[in-house]
Amino acid sequence: MGDATRALPAAHPPPCPRPGAEVGAGHGDPRKGLFSELKLAVPWGHIAAKAWGSQQAPPVLCLHGWLDNANSFDRLIPLLPKDFHYVAMDFGGHGLSSHYSPGLPYYQENFVSDIRRVVAALKWKRFSIVGHSFGGVVGGMGVEDVLTYRRGAIEHMLQVEASQKPRQVLSPEEMLQRFLKNNSHVSEECARLLLQRGTTEVAAGLIMNRDRRMALPEYSMDFISRELFVHSAKKLQAHVLLLKAIQGYYNVRRENDSDRNVLLFVMDTLQSVLKERFQYVEVPDNHYVHLNQPQNVAGFISAFLLSKETAPHEP
């Protein structure tokens, strides 16, 4: 599990719709609550999102993990406090959002720009963030082979653009089984939920929505030195809740996954810098606990969102 971060105290946003945003019809059921589909205009197309709750309530931005989509929060949000306005966005190249223009790589700073564009379109001044895995990244980690990752990312992007291979079409069952094989931590029910937004139906079956230029998360993450992470943490004014699934991953490449050194460094740094503004909790289940067993994390996130401290910290 990634982390939930209070970026700044929540403010009441103006009513929708707004310029640059298209609002779809409400959907949902009494168990899940109503939600609306949003399409926010960007220079290369649109960023898709779905929203729950009153637009007059304090806003919460929900950020999904690598290669997932906004449906990642469908089972968690109904368990969270009703007096917030939740917006789950699809990062560029994911879910129902437009792919980046040809030649533009998927780097972490681009996803940060996606977030800034969504927040600007919604006219939010202060809001909270709930992020899973990649979506919850608020810092970085030091590695020795950053240039190797960057070179690999560029080479992969160029290979995909040059291949011109048609998208693979699979039957719904084939698509489901392949997804489950590549995502062993996701239950079949949750896999169907992610594929619902992550695929498009064509005449012969289903195709994946996500951009094929995205392959490995380390090709898009910004790895930074430990010194720079400490410096960044000292600038952080947010309250941070880090939820770690006991059976989840420790390593971005999932190799040597028992090595907790990076996690321990991040925890120690945030604890020493943020002090009472940092909370760390380990919960049962795996990397997709928020989707498989959302009740395991809903209570901690709810308490975090409802905590009374709303003023930004003054360094």
Secondary structure, 3 states (H helix, E strand, C coil): CCEEEECCCCCCCCCCCCCCEEEEEEECCCCCCCEEEEEEEECCEEEEEEEECCCCCCEEEEECCCCCCHHHHCCCHHHCCCCCEEEEECCCCCCCCCCCCCCCCCCHHHHHHHHHHHHHHHCCCCCEEEECHHHHCCCCCCCCCHHHHHHHHHHHHHHHHHHCCCCCCECHHHHHHHHHHHCCCCCHHHHHHHHHHHEEEECCEEEECCCCCCCCHHHCCCCCCHHHHHHHHHHCCCEEEEEEECCCCCCCCCCCCCCCHHHHHHHHHHHHHHHHHEEEEEECCCCCHHHHCCHHHHHHHHHHHHCCCCCCCCC
